[in-house]
Amino acid sequence: MKILLPIFYLPPISWFSEFLKEENEVVLEQFENFPKQTYRNRTNVYGANGKLSLIIPIHHTGERCIKNLEISYVEDWQKLHWKSIKNAYQSSPYFEFYEDKLEKIFLEKPKTFLAFNLKAIEIILQILKQEKQFSLTEEYQKSPEMIDFRSAFSAKKDTEYNMDEYYQTFSDKLGFIKDLSIIDLICNMGPEAISYIKKITK
């Protein structure tokens, strides 16, 4: 089954449940116009006060195409994001096992969102010990001949995916928050993360 997925920043768990399905032949969208307030430049982690959105700033050049959209480095957002992730997960069961690999996501300064997000996905796949082939779109298609997930994952609404509760660092205090960034699942479930992903249904 051929599916079209958007390219996200440290995607939510639901995105990975589609991306990693063995039967799914994945194509990633690189020619869409950048929609605001989506996971394309934001990821949600579980901070001490609940859900925390980390947002990559855009370098405003007038460019809207995801493939060419540039990241702004006026502020050191990478340092800030990494510090937020460390604060959120340093007491989680598996953070120390993956800390070095996760930190690599924030050490380089690629020019575009596309390069940054693809590199981050590659590092996450290494942590999950998964190999997954995918291709990138060659042009923008309004009505593609594949299952279109480009607007399937909302950063503003609760996910439609069914997910079992798992231990989260602050869930004793604030309860379970589902469908956060894949980082949340990795840091809290470690090697069990992949079997959790495969059990997710919609």
Secondary structure, 3 states (H helix, E strand, C coil): CEEEECCCCCCEHHHHHHHCCCCCEEEECCCCECCCCCCCCEEEEEECCEEEEEECCEECCCCCEHHHCEECCCCCHHHHHHHHHHHHHCCCCCHHHHHHHHHHCCCCCCCEHHHHHHHHHHHHHHHHCCCCCEEECCCCCCCCCCEECCCCCCCCCCCCCECCCCCCCCHHHHCCCCCCEHHHHHHHHHHHHHHHHHHCEC
